[in-house]
């Protein structure tokens, strides 16, 4: 394992195994973890975080020599956060207690950290079979989430963002302020680590079929991952694509006004007014949603912590929205007058009608955003408790010393 012998006596490690009803495999997982620590020639501990198991998982882990702690809050992230907080090692390794990961070979996983080549190492799952990982996870879930994580981090070089076999420095991971309670913990760790300049490396690692019943819920876990990624990267995953969509909608809307009969596509004409309206409405709403999220969560950009009310563009939301509504109503009014006067053949009536509806919908969105965000930023004051009567009818009810104590004064003249 390289030149680790010179630091063997200085480095300790903790292997953290979250566990929920893994009685069939937790004992062997603990044994494999200890064999991996021995193979790495490091001193260490194996921690099993019991996450509300209803079987004998905790007792079995204790019999195999593990240090067992209990985390009552359910969830993969909750268990790992508890394990990290209670660990003693300088290097931490996380895995599952279902025998899927190569715990006997964890020496290869921690080698880049021991040799000061990385701060966070991911075990890229290789030799994956359909028995080890469901096809939906293998060909859809993991690739899509990995792509989104890479976009959210500006393109870190990883291929398996959802691997649960990882090693990292304890002080580094604690500095990330991880808060996720579920499976989205894996994505949050990578996004925050990349943004803080943590050195991330990926190495191949065997992956085996799990022992026991899987606890994963593909739909709910996937939604939690997507929500976490969008909260952490609203600019990359919401605002930028939405701005492009809105711009495309505007361009197509202009084309429909220039060529009201439609755009020639071979022998047919394409009338783009419907798509343009949808693009402008969805684009604006996604932009506003992304802006709101960027003010509430760690978006990784300079605007972190800066409220929407402090951003210059926000002051234009209310007047811009009202102007858009008025413009839309004016166009609809003009079209109504033309219809009443019998000018039904007016060539621009359909593009203008589409534009009017789009302006009114976007206007309502902007106006609502401008009206409700201040209420969120500055909520109404709480009702104050009944005031204390200090004096009534000129008669003091409390002494000067008591008044000073109520006012928080520490010095009495």
C-alpha positions as CSV (number, residue, x, y, z in Angstrom):
1,X,0.0,0.0,0.0
2,X,2.7,2.4,-0.9
3,X,4.8,4.0,1.9
4,X,2.2,3.7,4.6
5,X,4.5,2.1,7.1
6,X,6.0,5.4,8.3
7,X,2.6,6.7,9.4
8,X,1.0,3.5,10.6
9,X,1.3,4.4,14.2
10,X,0.0,7.9,13.7
11,X,-3.2,7.2,11.8
12,X,-6.3,5.6,13.2
13,X,-9.5,4.9,11.3
14,X,-13.2,4.3,11.9
15,X,-15.3,2.1,9.6
16,X,-19.0,3.2,9.9
17,X,-21.7,0.8,8.9
18,X,-25.3,2.1,9.0
19,X,-27.6,-0.7,9.9
20,X,-31.4,-1.3,9.7
21,X,-32.5,-4.9,10.1
22,X,-29.3,-6.5,8.7
23,X,-29.1,-9.5,11.1
24,X,-28.2,-11.8,8.2
25,X,-25.1,-9.9,7.2
26,X,-24.0,-7.4,9.8
27,X,-21.8,-9.9,11.7
28,X,-19.8,-10.9,8.6
29,X,-19.7,-7.2,7.6
30,X,-18.0,-6.3,10.9
31,X,-15.5,-9.2,10.5
32,X,-14.7,-8.1,6.9
33,X,-14.2,-4.5,8.1
34,X,-11.8,-5.6,10.8
35,X,-9.9,-7.7,8.3
36,X,-9.6,-4.7,6.0
37,X,-8.2,-2.6,8.9
38,X,-5.7,-5.3,9.6
39,X,-4.7,-5.5,6.0
40,X,-4.1,-1.8,5.9
41,X,-1.8,-2.1,9.0
42,X,-3.7,0.6,10.8
43,X,-5.4,0.8,14.2
44,X,-9.1,1.4,14.1
45,X,-12.6,0.6,15.1
46,X,-15.8,-0.7,13.4
47,X,-18.9,1.3,14.3
48,X,-22.4,0.0,13.6
49,X,-25.1,2.6,13.7
50,X,-28.3,0.9,14.6
51,X,-31.1,2.8,12.9
52,X,-34.2,1.5,14.7
53,X,-33.6,-2.2,13.8
54,X,-36.3,-4.6,15.0
55,X,-34.2,-7.7,14.7
56,X,-31.0,-8.8,16.5
57,X,-28.7,-6.7,14.3
58,X,-27.2,-4.6,17.3
59,X,-26.6,-7.7,19.4
60,X,-24.9,-9.6,16.6
61,X,-22.7,-6.6,15.8
62,X,-21.6,-6.4,19.5
63,X,-20.8,-10.1,19.5
64,X,-18.5,-9.6,16.5
65,X,-16.6,-6.8,18.3
66,X,-18.3,-3.7,16.8
67,X,-18.8,-0.5,18.7
68,X,-22.6,0.0,18.4
69,X,-24.4,3.3,18.7
70,X,-28.1,4.0,18.3
71,X,-29.6,6.7,16.0
72,X,-33.4,7.0,16.5
73,X,-34.0,9.4,13.6
74,X,-34.6,7.2,10.6
75,X,-32.6,7.5,7.4
76,X,-29.3,6.7,5.8
77,X,-28.0,10.2,6.2
78,X,-29.1,10.4,9.8
79,X,-27.2,7.2,10.6
80,X,-24.0,8.3,8.9
81,X,-24.1,11.7,10.5
82,X,-24.4,10.1,13.9
83,X,-21.6,7.7,13.1
84,X,-19.3,10.5,11.9
85,X,-20.0,12.6,15.0
86,X,-19.2,9.7,17.4
87,X,-16.2,8.3,15.5
88,X,-12.7,8.4,16.8
89,X,-10.6,7.9,13.7
90,X,-8.8,10.5,11.6
91,X,-9.8,8.6,8.5
92,X,-13.4,7.4,8.2
93,X,-14.7,4.8,5.9
94,X,-18.4,4.3,5.2
95,X,-20.0,1.3,3.7
96,X,-23.2,-0.8,4.0
97,X,-23.8,-3.7,6.4
98,X,-25.1,-5.9,3.6
99,X,-21.8,-7.3,2.2
100,X,-22.1,-5.4,-1.1
101,X,-18.9,-3.5,-0.7
102,X,-15.3,-4.8,-0.6
103,X,-14.5,-4.1,3.1
104,X,-11.6,-6.6,3.1
105,X,-10.0,-4.4,0.4
106,X,-10.5,-1.1,2.1
107,X,-6.7,-0.5,2.1
108,X,-6.9,0.4,-1.6
109,X,-9.8,2.8,-0.8
110,X,-7.8,4.8,1.8
111,X,-4.4,4.6,0.1
112,X,-4.8,8.0,-1.7
113,X,-5.7,9.6,1.6
114,X,-2.8,8.0,3.5
115,X,-0.5,9.2,0.7
116,X,-2.0,12.7,0.8
117,X,-3.3,12.4,-2.7
118,X,-6.9,13.0,-1.9
119,X,-9.3,14.0,0.9
120,X,-12.3,12.0,-0.3
121,X,-12.2,8.7,-2.2
122,X,-15.2,7.0,-3.8
123,X,-15.3,3.3,-4.5
124,X,-16.5,3.2,-8.1
125,X,-18.7,0.0,-8.4
126,X,-17.4,-2.4,-11.0
127,X,-18.4,-5.9,-12.1
128,X,-21.9,-4.9,-11.3
129,X,-24.5,-7.5,-12.3
130,X,-28.3,-7.3,-12.4
131,X,-28.3,-9.4,-9.2
132,X,-26.1,-6.8,-7.4
133,X,-28.0,-3.8,-8.6
134,X,-31.4,-3.5,-10.2
135,X,-31.3,-2.5,-13.9
136,X,-33.3,0.7,-13.2
137,X,-30.7,1.8,-10.8
138,X,-27.8,0.8,-13.0
139,X,-28.9,2.2,-16.3
140,X,-31.1,5.2,-15.3
141,X,-30.9,6.2,-11.6
142,X,-27.2,6.3,-11.1
143,X,-26.2,7.8,-14.5
144,X,-28.8,10.5,-14.3
145,X,-28.0,11.5,-10.7
146,X,-24.2,11.4,-11.5
147,X,-24.8,13.7,-14.5
148,X,-26.7,16.2,-12.3
149,X,-24.1,16.1,-9.5
150,X,-21.4,16.7,-12.1
151,X,-23.3,19.7,-13.5
152,X,-23.9,21.0,-10.0
153,X,-20.2,20.9,-9.2
154,X,-18.9,22.3,-12.5
155,X,-17.8,18.9,-13.8
156,X,-15.9,16.9,-11.2
157,X,-14.4,13.7,-12.6
158,X,-16.6,10.9,-11.2
159,X,-18.7,8.1,-12.8
160,X,-20.5,6.8,-9.7
161,X,-21.9,9.5,-7.5
162,X,-24.2,7.1,-5.6
163,X,-21.6,4.7,-4.4
164,X,-21.9,4.3,-0.6
165,X,-18.3,3.0,-0.3
166,X,-16.2,6.1,0.6
167,X,-13.2,7.2,2.6
168,X,-12.5,10.7,3.8
169,X,-10.7,12.7,6.4
170,X,-12.8,13.3,9.5
171,X,-12.0,17.0,9.8
172,X,-12.8,17.6,6.1
173,X,-16.2,15.9,6.3
174,X,-17.2,17.8,9.5
175,X,-16.4,21.1,7.8
176,X,-19.0,20.5,5.1
177,X,-22.0,20.9,7.5
178,X,-23.9,18.0,6.0
179,X,-27.6,18.0,6.9
180,X,-29.4,15.4,4.7
181,X,-31.2,12.6,6.5
182,X,-31.8,10.1,3.7
183,X,-30.0,8.6,0.7
184,X,-29.5,12.1,-0.8
185,X,-26.7,12.4,1.8
186,X,-24.4,10.9,-0.9
187,X,-25.1,13.7,-3.4
188,X,-24.9,16.5,-0.8
189,X,-21.5,15.3,0.3
190,X,-20.0,15.4,-3.2
191,X,-21.5,18.8,-4.1
192,X,-20.4,20.5,-1.0
193,X,-17.0,18.9,-1.1
194,X,-16.3,19.9,-4.6
195,X,-17.3,23.5,-3.9
196,X,-15.0,23.7,-1.0
197,X,-12.0,22.5,-3.0
198,X,-11.8,19.1,-1.4
199,X,-9.6,16.7,-3.4
200,X,-11.9,14.0,-4.7
201,X,-10.7,10.7,-6.3
202,X,-12.5,7.6,-7.6
203,X,-11.0,4.1,-7.6
204,X,-12.5,0.9,-8.9
205,X,-14.0,-1.4,-6.3
206,X,-15.9,-4.7,-6.6
207,X,-19.6,-4.8,-5.9
208,X,-21.5,-7.9,-4.8
209,X,-25.2,-8.8,-4.5
210,X,-26.6,-7.8,-1.2
211,X,-27.5,-10.2,1.6
212,X,-31.0,-9.7,2.9
213,X,-33.9,-7.5,1.7
214,X,-33.2,-4.1,0.1
215,X,-34.4,-1.0,2.0
216,X,-34.2,1.3,-1.1
217,X,-37.3,2.9,-2.5
218,X,-36.4,3.9,-6.1
219,X,-39.1,6.6,-6.5
220,X,-39.0,8.4,-3.1
221,X,-35.2,8.1,-2.9
222,X,-34.8,9.5,-6.4
223,X,-37.1,12.4,-5.6
224,X,-35.1,13.2,-2.5
225,X,-31.9,13.2,-4.5
226,X,-33.3,15.5,-7.2
227,X,-34.7,17.9,-4.6
228,X,-31.3,18.0,-2.8
229,X,-29.4,18.6,-6.0
230,X,-31.8,21.4,-7.1
231,X,-31.7,23.1,-3.7
232,X,-27.9,23.1,-3.8
233,X,-27.5,24.1,-7.5
234,X,-30.5,26.3,-8.5
235,X,-28.3,28.4,-10.9
236,X,-26.9,25.5,-12.8
237,X,-30.0,23.3,-12.9
238,X,-32.9,25.8,-12.9
239,X,-32.0,29.4,-13.7
240,X,-29.6,28.8,-16.6
241,X,-31.7,26.3,-18.5
242,X,-34.9,28.3,-17.7
243,X,-33.3,31.4,-19.1
244,X,-32.4,29.6,-22.3
245,X,-36.0,28.3,-22.5
246,X,-37.4,31.8,-22.0
247,X,-35.1,33.3,-24.6
248,X,-36.1,30.6,-27.1
249,X,-39.8,31.4,-26.4
250,X,-39.2,35.1,-27.0
251,X,-37.4,34.5,-30.3
252,X,-40.2,32.1,-31.5
253,X,-42.8,34.6,-30.5
254,X,-41.1,37.3,-32.5
255,X,-40.9,34.9,-35.5
256,X,-44.6,34.3,-35.2
257,X,-45.3,38.0,-35.5
258,X,-43.1,38.3,-38.5
259,X,-44.6,35.2,-40.2
260,X,-48.1,34.9,-38.8
261,X,-49.0,32.0,-41.1
262,X,-46.3,29.9,-39.5
263,X,-42.9,28.7,-40.4
264,X,-42.4,26.5,-43.4
265,X,-41.2,23.0,-42.6
266,X,-41.1,21.1,-45.8
267,X,-44.5,21.0,-47.4
268,X,-46.3,22.1,-44.1
269,X,-46.4,25.2,-41.9
270,X,-45.5,25.1,-38.2
271,X,-47.4,27.5,-36.1
272,X,-45.1,28.1,-33.1
273,X,-47.2,30.5,-31.0
274,X,-48.4,27.7,-28.7
275,X,-44.9,26.5,-27.9
276,X,-43.5,30.1,-27.5
277,X,-46.1,30.9,-24.8
278,X,-45.4,27.7,-22.9
279,X,-41.7,28.3,-23.1
280,X,-42.0,31.8,-21.8
281,X,-44.3,30.9,-18.9
282,X,-42.4,27.8,-17.8
283,X,-39.1,29.6,-18.3
284,X,-40.0,32.6,-16.1
285,X,-41.5,30.5,-13.4
286,X,-38.4,28.3,-13.2
287,X,-36.2,31.4,-13.1
288,X,-38.2,32.8,-10.1
289,X,-38.1,29.4,-8.3
290,X,-34.4,29.2,-8.8
291,X,-33.8,32.7,-7.5
292,X,-35.9,31.9,-4.4
293,X,-33.9,28.7,-3.8
294,X,-30.6,30.5,-4.2
295,X,-31.6,32.9,-1.4
296,X,-32.5,30.1,1.0
297,X,-29.8,27.4,0.4
298,X,-26.1,27.1,-0.2
299,X,-26.0,27.7,-3.9
300,X,-22.2,27.9,-4.0
301,X,-22.3,31.4,-5.6
302,X,-21.5,34.9,-4.2
303,X,-25.2,35.6,-3.5
304,X,-25.2,33.1,-0.7
305,X,-27.1,34.6,2.2
306,X,-28.1,37.6,0.2
307,X,-31.9,38.1,0.4
308,X,-34.0,38.7,-2.6
309,X,-35.0,42.1,-1.3
310,X,-31.3,43.1,-1.5
311,X,-30.9,42.1,-5.2
312,X,-31.4,45.0,-7.6
313,X,-33.5,43.2,-10.1
314,X,-36.2,42.4,-7.5
315,X,-37.4,46.0,-7.3
316,X,-38.6,45.6,-10.9
317,X,-40.8,42.5,-10.3
318,X,-43.9,44.3,-9.1
319,X,-43.9,47.2,-11.7
320,X,-42.8,44.8,-14.4
321,X,-45.5,42.3,-13.6
322,X,-48.2,45.0,-13.5
323,X,-47.0,46.4,-16.8
324,X,-47.0,43.0,-18.4
325,X,-50.6,42.4,-17.2
326,X,-51.7,45.8,-18.6
327,X,-50.0,45.1,-21.9
328,X,-51.7,41.8,-22.2
329,X,-55.1,43.2,-21.4
330,X,-54.5,46.0,-23.9
331,X,-53.7,43.6,-26.7
332,X,-56.8,41.5,-25.8
333,X,-58.9,44.7,-25.8
334,X,-57.6,45.8,-29.2
335,X,-58.3,42.3,-30.6
336,X,-61.9,42.4,-29.2
337,X,-62.5,45.8,-30.8
338,X,-61.2,44.4,-34.2
339,X,-63.5,41.4,-33.8
340,X,-66.5,43.6,-33.1
341,X,-65.7,45.8,-36.1
342,X,-65.7,42.7,-38.3
343,X,-62.0,42.5,-39.0
344,X,-61.9,38.7,-38.5
345,X,-59.3,38.2,-41.2
346,X,-56.6,40.1,-39.4
347,X,-53.5,38.0,-40.0
348,X,-51.8,38.7,-36.6
349,X,-54.8,37.9,-34.4
350,X,-53.6,34.4,-33.4
351,X,-49.9,35.4,-32.6
352,X,-51.2,38.5,-30.8
353,X,-53.7,36.5,-28.8
354,X,-51.0,34.1,-27.7
355,X,-48.7,37.0,-26.8
356,X,-51.5,38.6,-24.7
357,X,-52.1,35.5,-22.7
358,X,-48.4,34.9,-22.2
359,X,-47.9,38.5,-21.0
360,X,-50.8,38.2,-18.5
361,X,-49.7,34.9,-17.1
362,X,-46.1,36.0,-16.7
363,X,-47.3,39.3,-15.3
364,X,-49.3,37.5,-12.6
365,X,-46.2,35.4,-11.8
366,X,-44.0,38.5,-11.4
367,X,-46.6,40.4,-9.5
368,X,-47.2,37.6,-7.1
369,X,-43.4,37.1,-6.6
370,X,-43.0,40.8,-5.9
371,X,-45.9,40.8,-3.4
372,X,-45.3,37.6,-1.4
373,X,-41.5,37.5,-1.2
374,X,-41.4,40.6,1.2
375,X,-43.8,38.7,3.5
376,X,-41.5,35.7,3.6
377,X,-38.3,37.9,4.0
378,X,-40.0,40.0,6.7
379,X,-42.9,38.0,8.3
380,X,-45.4,39.9,10.4
381,X,-44.2,40.6,14.0
382,X,-45.4,38.2,16.6
383,X,-48.0,39.3,19.1
384,X,-46.3,40.8,22.1
385,X,-47.1,39.5,25.5
386,X,-49.3,41.6,27.8
387,X,-47.2,44.6,29.0
388,X,-46.0,44.8,32.5
389,X,-47.7,47.5,34.5
390,X,-44.9,49.5,36.1
391,X,-47.0,52.3,37.6
392,X,-50.6,53.0,37.9
393,X,-52.4,56.2,39.1
394,X,-49.0,57.6,39.9
395,X,-48.1,54.8,42.4
396,X,-45.0,52.7,41.7
397,X,-45.8,49.1,41.8
398,X,-42.2,47.9,41.6
399,X,-38.9,49.2,42.9
400,X,-36.2,50.9,41.0
401,X,-33.9,47.9,41.4
402,X,-36.6,45.6,39.9
403,X,-37.0,48.0,37.0
404,X,-33.3,47.9,36.3
405,X,-33.2,44.2,36.5
406,X,-36.1,44.0,34.0
407,X,-34.3,46.3,31.6
408,X,-31.2,44.2,31.9
409,X,-29.0,46.8,33.5
410,X,-26.1,45.5,35.5
411,X,-25.1,48.7,37.2
412,X,-27.2,50.5,39.8
413,X,-26.3,54.1,40.6
